[in-house]
């Protein structure tokens, strides 16, 4: 026997579908947000890695500009492939600012002065011979210290007609026993310029030799033996 169905309540409202609990929807949204954030971070990391890899490849493939080459020790100067490389500090002959013994640099010679044996006052009688006459007069040379091209003493010729006074300049030194002087007469009736050679002898004596050109163009030569007087 079939139970008759109850008639539907015409006044009953439509049935609503069941809703999930509030806690379930919140958890679902949180999971979705976390997955999206993780995907964004992974994409950013991958993009950064690709960018850095490209920069490293470009910097390794292009030559350096204005700096040292990778294998060069000197900034801005590439290595010479044909030159051998050395390690360690530079030697004294190649270090900057240091000249080695074989670099050919000229060494200034020490200043040459009047030898000590010539210092003092020397006096004697000179003989001057020319075509017409022979003159005799006293010569006094006084020498002090000094180097080449410096005034090193004085000269005095005591003649009957005139006294001549001048200064002498060192022009050359021939060892310890000979010097050459340039003469410059500053007063008296004598030839203005001449050359004097003094040569030491054993003991306190030396030879005096003078040469010049007279005003008329003839050669003048004077010789004397001098002794130390002071």
Secondary structure, 3 states (H helix, E strand, C coil): CCCCCCCCCCCCCCCCCCCCCHHHHHHHHHHHHHHHHHHHHHHHHHHHHHHHHHHHHHHHHCCCCCCCCCCCCCCCCCCCCCCCCCCCCCCCCCCCCCCCCCCCCCCCCCCCECCHHHCEEEEEEEEEECCCCEEEEEEEEEECCCECCCEEEEEEEECCCCEEEEEEEEEEECCCCEEEEEEEEEECCCCCEEEEEEEEECCCEEEEEEEEECCCCCEEEEEEEEEECC
